Amino acid sequence: MRLFVAIDIDNRPLLNTLSHLQAALVTLGRPIVLSNIHLTLFFIGEVSAARSSAIAKGLSAFRFSSFEMRLQGVDVFPNLSSPRVVWVGFDDKSQVALINLAAQLSDILQPLQLQQRGSFRPHVTMFRIAKGRERLPAILAPYQQRQWGSQKVQVISLKRSTLTSQGARYSNLTTITAQP
């Protein structure tokens, strides 16, 4: 099974605001289903059911305090010359908090021989680009510094991703709630 640790973006007003960006891009590809929008803190990848249980057990020791994250701006991966993904980022304070949270997760998961792949860059994938790449800079320009809204981080989930012809389906294997 394919696993990752994430924060679900589940604030309805924030999702409604983000959907305006998706609507502006609709002719260029495929939006991420709003119910699937999340921030991946740690991508684990393919593991067996037994390993999945060990990971869930390891995560049960994880503790964190809730905090507010503010979504801001827009960018693309890998670059504007050949964009494949449009994503929304975070303000500086939120980036620091999310980077620290991901580092703490890495510390908890390291004894299980799990390591973060590459450097962690907090982002929320919004759209997959298929065509019309040349129009993308003009479409994204008004959103470069946009303040999208905020969400309180209170729950982190170990999620299972099942890939289907209609896109990914996510389910929570376990959740960790912020300490009071």
Secondary structure, 3 states (H helix, E strand, C coil): CEEEEEEECCCHHHHHHHHHHHHHHHHHEEECCHHHCEEEEEEEEECCHHHHHHHHHHHCCCCCECEEEEEEEEEEECCCCCCCEEEEEECHHHHHHHHHHHHHHHHHHHHHCCCCCCCCCCCEEEEEECCCHHHHHHHHHHHCCCEEEEEEECEEEEEEEEEECCEEEEEEEEEEECEC
